[in-house]
Structures are given as structure tokens and as C-alpha cells.
Amino acid sequence: MLSTQPYLIRAIYDWIMDNEFTPYILVNAKNDYVQVPRQFVDDGKIVLNIAPRAVNDLELGNDHIHFNARFDGRSMEVGVPISAVLAIYAKENGQGMVFDESDGETPPPSEPPSGGKHDKPQLKLVK
């Protein structure tokens, strides 16, 4: 089964843009596949502005987020695996969604219910 994380990221991004706010993502820069300017990484994390006015060629894919942006006046290609996105939120009010570091990974196959019991659905509270 596909991860819900890229779909939720795109939905929250659209909601933020529809409200004319600025979408930011918090990224786990310790992930080996994260391509970001290392001089802006703080405590293993980096916050990136992904608003259309801040980036070019934004691609919110199912596996990666890609875009070009300028850092200290220099153009750079940025690549972030979906599994490294820790949060997406609006700069202006902080509303958005936080993900566990394991949310972007494909979950192991679930075992069939035993003894006729059904697993309870698991939902996360989104503020």
C-alpha cells in the first residue's frame, strides 16, 4: 500500500496556498538522500520555504520533493525524499501537519486479524 504522506503534503500545500500563506517544510537533513545547502542545517534539520515566489520548478511527487532555489544568491537544486519531511505548515500561523519520521516509509504488511477481532483504526490529531 502506498504511503499517505505525499498526498497529505500536497493537500496541506494547496490549503496553505489557497489561504495566501507561505508553505514551509521541516526536513530531516540527516537523511542520506536529502540534497540541501548544509550551511543552513541546524541540529540535523532545515526549514525550507516552498512558496512559488521562493522556488522554481517545484515538484511535489510521491517519492521526492524537488525544486530550484537561491541560497545566499546562488542557485541550487534541492531534493528531499518524502520520508525526510517532518512537517508542512503555514509560516504565518503555524498550522499544518507534523509527520513521524517513519510516516514516509512503506509500512510492513499487516497480519490478518486473529480470532475474528478487528484492529481499531489509527488516526492522528491534526490541529
C-alpha positions as CSV (number, residue, x, y, z in Angstrom):
1,M,0.0,0.0,0.0
2,L,1.3,3.5,-0.8
3,S,2.1,6.0,1.9
4,T,-0.4,8.7,2.6
5,Q,2.3,11.2,3.4
6,P,2.9,12.6,-0.2
7,Y,-0.9,13.1,-0.6
8,L,-1.2,14.8,2.7
9,I,1.7,17.1,1.9
10,R,0.1,18.1,-1.4
11,A,-3.3,18.7,0.3
12,I,-1.8,20.8,3.1
13,Y,0.3,22.7,0.5
14,D,-2.8,23.5,-1.5
15,W,-4.7,24.6,1.6
16,I,-1.9,26.9,2.6
17,M,-1.7,28.4,-0.9
18,D,-5.5,28.8,-1.1
19,N,-5.3,30.9,2.1
20,E,-2.5,33.0,0.7
21,F,0.0,31.9,3.3
22,T,3.6,30.7,2.9
23,P,4.2,26.9,2.9
24,Y,7.3,25.8,4.8
25,I,8.6,22.2,5.2
26,L,10.7,20.9,8.1
27,V,13.2,18.4,6.8
28,N,15.3,15.7,8.5
29,A,18.7,16.7,6.9
30,K,20.3,13.6,8.4
31,N,18.6,11.5,5.7
32,D,21.3,10.3,3.3
33,Y,19.3,11.3,0.3
34,V,18.5,14.9,1.3
35,Q,20.1,17.4,-1.0
36,V,20.0,20.8,0.7
37,P,22.5,23.6,1.5
38,R,24.3,22.2,4.5
39,Q,25.3,25.6,5.9
40,F,21.6,26.2,6.8
41,V,21.1,22.9,8.6
42,D,20.6,23.3,12.3
43,D,20.6,20.4,14.7
44,G,20.1,18.0,11.8
45,K,17.0,19.8,10.5
46,I,16.3,22.5,7.9
47,V,13.3,24.6,7.2
48,L,12.5,25.3,3.6
49,N,10.2,27.9,2.1
50,I,8.4,26.2,-0.8
51,A,6.2,29.1,-1.9
52,P,6.1,29.7,-5.7
53,R,7.8,33.1,-5.2
54,A,10.7,31.3,-3.4
55,V,11.3,28.3,-5.7
56,N,11.3,27.3,-9.3
57,D,10.1,24.1,-10.9
58,L,8.5,22.7,-7.7
59,E,7.6,19.1,-7.9
60,L,5.6,17.5,-5.1
61,G,6.0,13.9,-6.1
62,N,5.1,10.6,-4.4
63,D,8.7,9.9,-3.6
64,H,10.5,13.2,-3.6
65,I,10.1,16.9,-3.4
66,H,12.3,18.7,-6.0
67,F,12.8,22.4,-6.7
68,N,15.4,25.0,-7.5
69,A,16.0,27.9,-5.2
70,R,18.6,30.6,-4.4
71,F,20.6,30.4,-1.1
72,D,22.9,33.4,-0.4
73,G,22.4,34.4,-4.1
74,R,23.5,31.1,-5.5
75,S,21.1,28.8,-7.4
76,M,20.8,25.3,-6.0
77,E,18.8,22.2,-6.9
78,V,17.1,20.8,-3.8
79,G,15.9,17.3,-3.4
80,V,14.0,15.9,-0.4
81,P,12.7,12.3,-0.1
82,I,9.1,12.3,1.2
83,S,10.3,10.2,4.2
84,A,12.5,13.1,5.3
85,V,9.7,15.6,5.5
86,L,8.9,16.0,9.2
87,A,6.2,18.7,8.8
88,I,4.5,21.1,6.4
89,Y,3.0,24.3,7.8
90,A,2.0,27.8,7.2
91,K,4.7,30.3,8.2
92,E,2.0,32.9,9.3
93,N,0.1,30.8,11.8
94,G,2.0,27.5,12.2
95,Q,-1.0,25.4,11.1
96,G,-0.2,22.3,9.1
97,M,0.8,18.7,9.8
98,V,3.6,17.0,11.6
99,F,4.8,13.5,10.5
100,D,6.6,10.8,12.4
101,E,9.9,10.0,10.8
102,S,8.5,6.6,9.9
103,D,5.4,8.0,8.1
104,G,7.1,8.2,4.7
105,E,8.2,4.6,4.8
106,T,6.1,1.8,3.4
107,P,4.6,0.0,6.3
108,P,5.1,-3.7,6.7
109,P,2.2,-5.9,5.6
110,S,-0.4,-6.1,8.3
111,E,-1.2,-9.5,9.7
112,P,-4.8,-10.7,9.3
113,P,-6.9,-10.3,12.4
114,S,-6.9,-13.3,14.6
115,G,-9.9,-14.8,16.4
116,G,-12.3,-12.6,14.5
117,K,-11.1,-9.4,16.2
118,H,-10.7,-6.3,14.0
119,D,-7.9,-3.8,14.5
120,K,-9.1,-0.3,15.5
121,P,-8.4,2.4,13.0
122,Q,-5.5,4.7,13.9
123,L,-5.9,8.4,13.3
124,K,-3.7,11.3,14.2
125,L,-5.0,14.6,15.6
126,V,-4.4,17.5,13.2
127,K,-4.6,21.0,14.6
